[in-house]
């Protein structure tokens, strides 16, 4: 059996996994997909990093093992927080230009690339 959390100090049986697939699987580094991480924290996928942090602090007060919470549940919340905070902190691609920062303007057979008016050419919303 492989231990999931090298940084974790919990020795409970639920913190162990039978395969290495959860560490580097297609769902993410820690076995969570983006939507599962946000769902675990009880947040929509559109949550900002400030909202993720606020929800984390609220959940820590309830589920921390030093406050009588379950260590395995706390471990799951900790992993979900790491992924959700990282995802919420990354800049989102502009929906108008799809992250390129340029929009094509066509006149007849010719076309030119102009800076996106929505994002100012940065490509981020």
ZIMOLIN-V200680 format. One record per run of one state. SS is the DSSP state (H for helix, E for strand, - for the rest). FROM is the first residue (numbers start at 0). TO is the last residue. If there is no record, write none. Layout:
ss=(SS & SS)
from=(FROM & FROM)
to=(TO & TO)
This chain:
ss=(- & E & - & H & E & - & H & E & - & E & - & H & - & H & - & H & - & H & - & E & - & E & - & E & - & E & -)
from=(0 & 1 & 3 & 12 & 15 & 17 & 20 & 24 & 25 & 27 & 28 & 33 & 41 & 48 & 63 & 64 & 67 & 70 & 89 & 92 & 93 & 101 & 107 & 109 & 115 & 123 & 124)
to=(0 & 2 & 11 & 14 & 16 & 19 & 23 & 24 & 26 & 27 & 32 & 40 & 47 & 62 & 63 & 66 & 69 & 88 & 91 & 92 & 100 & 106 & 108 & 114 & 122 & 123 & 124)
